[in-house]
Amino acid sequence: MGSLREEIQRGDLVFPDQFIDFTRRREVSFHETFAPHSPLHTPMADPFSDELRKIFIASAQDLNIVHHTK
């Protein structure tokens, strides 16, 4: 098993920048009830920290680890 992308081989390290949520057959919200607190919704436009990804990518480059930045 590997990736759907031919250039990503088994064992390669990938630093995702996005994802697709295929969650199905569950309640629309994580919140079963809204009392006593209002629900908090996390925006998913940019789900991963760019700063942390840059650190991970730089570390992989320094360690000569086969990796993909997206």
mmCIF file of the C-alpha atoms, coordinates in Angstrom:
data_MODEL
# 
_entry.id   MODEL 
# 
loop_
_atom_site.group_PDB 
_atom_site.id 
_atom_site.type_symbol 
_atom_site.label_atom_id 
_atom_site.label_alt_id 
_atom_site.label_comp_id 
_atom_site.label_asym_id 
_atom_site.label_entity_id 
_atom_site.label_seq_id 
_atom_site.pdbx_PDB_ins_code 
_atom_site.Cartn_x 
_atom_site.Cartn_y 
_atom_site.Cartn_z 
_atom_site.occupancy 
_atom_site.B_iso_or_equiv 
_atom_site.pdbx_formal_charge 
_atom_site.auth_seq_id 
_atom_site.auth_comp_id 
_atom_site.auth_asym_id 
_atom_site.auth_atom_id 
_atom_site.pdbx_PDB_model_num 
ATOM 1  C CA . MET A 1 1  ? 0.000   0.000  0.000  1.00 0.00 ? 1  MET A CA 1 
ATOM 2  C CA . GLY A 1 2  ? 1.107   3.509  -0.699 1.00 0.00 ? 2  GLY A CA 1 
ATOM 3  C CA . SER A 1 3  ? -0.481  6.655  -2.003 1.00 0.00 ? 3  SER A CA 1 
ATOM 4  C CA . LEU A 1 4  ? -2.850  7.418  -4.839 1.00 0.00 ? 4  LEU A CA 1 
ATOM 5  C CA . ARG A 1 5  ? -0.027  9.599  -6.176 1.00 0.00 ? 5  ARG A CA 1 
ATOM 6  C CA . GLU A 1 6  ? 2.711   7.592  -7.902 1.00 0.00 ? 6  GLU A CA 1 
ATOM 7  C CA . GLU A 1 7  ? 5.491   9.876  -6.675 1.00 0.00 ? 7  GLU A CA 1 
ATOM 8  C CA . ILE A 1 8  ? 4.666   9.064  -3.035 1.00 0.00 ? 8  ILE A CA 1 
ATOM 9  C CA . GLN A 1 9  ? 6.133   5.679  -2.171 1.00 0.00 ? 9  GLN A CA 1 
ATOM 10 C CA . ARG A 1 10 ? 5.592   3.404  0.805  1.00 0.00 ? 10 ARG A CA 1 
ATOM 11 C CA . GLY A 1 11 ? 7.553   4.762  3.770  1.00 0.00 ? 11 GLY A CA 1 
ATOM 12 C CA . ASP A 1 12 ? 7.753   8.335  2.450  1.00 0.00 ? 12 ASP A CA 1 
ATOM 13 C CA . LEU A 1 13 ? 6.939   11.034 4.978  1.00 0.00 ? 13 LEU A CA 1 
ATOM 14 C CA . VAL A 1 14 ? 4.121   13.401 3.957  1.00 0.00 ? 14 VAL A CA 1 
ATOM 15 C CA . PHE A 1 15 ? 3.320   16.748 5.552  1.00 0.00 ? 15 PHE A CA 1 
ATOM 16 C CA . PRO A 1 16 ? -0.329  17.370 4.678  1.00 0.00 ? 16 PRO A CA 1 
ATOM 17 C CA . ASP A 1 17 ? -1.605  20.899 4.188  1.00 0.00 ? 17 ASP A CA 1 
ATOM 18 C CA . GLN A 1 18 ? -5.280  19.995 3.627  1.00 0.00 ? 18 GLN A CA 1 
ATOM 19 C CA . PHE A 1 19 ? -7.645  17.074 4.029  1.00 0.00 ? 19 PHE A CA 1 
ATOM 20 C CA . ILE A 1 20 ? -11.057 15.981 2.837  1.00 0.00 ? 20 ILE A CA 1 
ATOM 21 C CA . ASP A 1 21 ? -13.552 14.928 5.494  1.00 0.00 ? 21 ASP A CA 1 
ATOM 22 C CA . PHE A 1 22 ? -15.554 11.956 4.266  1.00 0.00 ? 22 PHE A CA 1 
ATOM 23 C CA . THR A 1 23 ? -17.364 11.477 7.591  1.00 0.00 ? 23 THR A CA 1 
ATOM 24 C CA . ARG A 1 24 ? -20.773 9.919  6.960  1.00 0.00 ? 24 ARG A CA 1 
ATOM 25 C CA . ARG A 1 25 ? -23.704 8.517  8.902  1.00 0.00 ? 25 ARG A CA 1 
ATOM 26 C CA . ARG A 1 26 ? -23.310 10.592 12.040 1.00 0.00 ? 26 ARG A CA 1 
ATOM 27 C CA . GLU A 1 27 ? -24.972 13.540 13.664 1.00 0.00 ? 27 GLU A CA 1 
ATOM 28 C CA . VAL A 1 28 ? -24.338 16.819 11.861 1.00 0.00 ? 28 VAL A CA 1 
ATOM 29 C CA . SER A 1 29 ? -22.657 18.360 14.922 1.00 0.00 ? 29 SER A CA 1 
ATOM 30 C CA . PHE A 1 30 ? -20.240 17.074 17.535 1.00 0.00 ? 30 PHE A CA 1 
ATOM 31 C CA . HIS A 1 31 ? -22.516 18.776 20.067 1.00 0.00 ? 31 HIS A CA 1 
ATOM 32 C CA . GLU A 1 32 ? -25.434 16.634 21.162 1.00 0.00 ? 32 GLU A CA 1 
ATOM 33 C CA . THR A 1 33 ? -26.744 19.499 23.286 1.00 0.00 ? 33 THR A CA 1 
ATOM 34 C CA . PHE A 1 34 ? -25.901 23.194 23.385 1.00 0.00 ? 34 PHE A CA 1 
ATOM 35 C CA . ALA A 1 35 ? -26.552 23.937 27.058 1.00 0.00 ? 35 ALA A CA 1 
ATOM 36 C CA . PRO A 1 36 ? -24.989 25.265 29.223 1.00 0.00 ? 36 PRO A CA 1 
ATOM 37 C CA . HIS A 1 37 ? -22.273 26.469 26.785 1.00 0.00 ? 37 HIS A CA 1 
ATOM 38 C CA . SER A 1 38 ? -22.470 27.725 23.252 1.00 0.00 ? 38 SER A CA 1 
ATOM 39 C CA . PRO A 1 39 ? -20.859 25.414 20.677 1.00 0.00 ? 39 PRO A CA 1 
ATOM 40 C CA . LEU A 1 40 ? -17.436 26.266 19.299 1.00 0.00 ? 40 LEU A CA 1 
ATOM 41 C CA . HIS A 1 41 ? -16.760 25.583 15.648 1.00 0.00 ? 41 HIS A CA 1 
ATOM 42 C CA . THR A 1 42 ? -13.222 25.268 14.357 1.00 0.00 ? 42 THR A CA 1 
ATOM 43 C CA . PRO A 1 43 ? -12.623 26.749 10.908 1.00 0.00 ? 43 PRO A CA 1 
ATOM 44 C CA . MET A 1 44 ? -11.117 24.157 8.569  1.00 0.00 ? 44 MET A CA 1 
ATOM 45 C CA . ALA A 1 45 ? -9.935  26.398 5.712  1.00 0.00 ? 45 ALA A CA 1 
ATOM 46 C CA . ASP A 1 46 ? -6.339  25.992 6.936  1.00 0.00 ? 46 ASP A CA 1 
ATOM 47 C CA . PRO A 1 47 ? -6.385  22.902 9.175  1.00 0.00 ? 47 PRO A CA 1 
ATOM 48 C CA . PHE A 1 48 ? -2.615  22.638 9.745  1.00 0.00 ? 48 PHE A CA 1 
ATOM 49 C CA . SER A 1 49 ? -0.153  25.105 11.269 1.00 0.00 ? 49 SER A CA 1 
ATOM 50 C CA . ASP A 1 50 ? 2.103   26.576 8.561  1.00 0.00 ? 50 ASP A CA 1 
ATOM 51 C CA . GLU A 1 51 ? 4.784   27.360 11.155 1.00 0.00 ? 51 GLU A CA 1 
ATOM 52 C CA . LEU A 1 52 ? 4.865   23.794 12.466 1.00 0.00 ? 52 LEU A CA 1 
ATOM 53 C CA . ARG A 1 53 ? 4.841   22.330 8.950  1.00 0.00 ? 53 ARG A CA 1 
ATOM 54 C CA . LYS A 1 54 ? 7.852   24.518 8.028  1.00 0.00 ? 54 LYS A CA 1 
ATOM 55 C CA . ILE A 1 55 ? 9.755   23.234 11.068 1.00 0.00 ? 55 ILE A CA 1 
ATOM 56 C CA . PHE A 1 56 ? 8.930   19.609 10.204 1.00 0.00 ? 56 PHE A CA 1 
ATOM 57 C CA . ILE A 1 57 ? 9.893   20.085 6.550  1.00 0.00 ? 57 ILE A CA 1 
ATOM 58 C CA . ALA A 1 58 ? 13.198  21.766 7.449  1.00 0.00 ? 58 ALA A CA 1 
ATOM 59 C CA . SER A 1 59 ? 13.969  18.931 9.887  1.00 0.00 ? 59 SER A CA 1 
ATOM 60 C CA . ALA A 1 60 ? 13.227  16.282 7.250  1.00 0.00 ? 60 ALA A CA 1 
ATOM 61 C CA . GLN A 1 61 ? 15.515  18.105 4.807  1.00 0.00 ? 61 GLN A CA 1 
ATOM 62 C CA . ASP A 1 62 ? 18.297  18.360 7.433  1.00 0.00 ? 62 ASP A CA 1 
ATOM 63 C CA . LEU A 1 63 ? 17.966  14.639 8.205  1.00 0.00 ? 63 LEU A CA 1 
ATOM 64 C CA . ASN A 1 64 ? 17.811  13.703 4.509  1.00 0.00 ? 64 ASN A CA 1 
ATOM 65 C CA . ILE A 1 65 ? 14.446  11.951 4.958  1.00 0.00 ? 65 ILE A CA 1 
ATOM 66 C CA . VAL A 1 66 ? 12.386  11.302 1.827  1.00 0.00 ? 66 VAL A CA 1 
ATOM 67 C CA . HIS A 1 67 ? 9.383   13.579 2.247  1.00 0.00 ? 67 HIS A CA 1 
ATOM 68 C CA . HIS A 1 68 ? 6.628   15.447 0.434  1.00 0.00 ? 68 HIS A CA 1 
ATOM 69 C CA . THR A 1 69 ? 5.555   18.925 1.456  1.00 0.00 ? 69 THR A CA 1 
ATOM 70 C CA . LYS A 1 70 ? 1.898   18.524 0.444  1.00 0.00 ? 70 LYS A CA 1 
# 
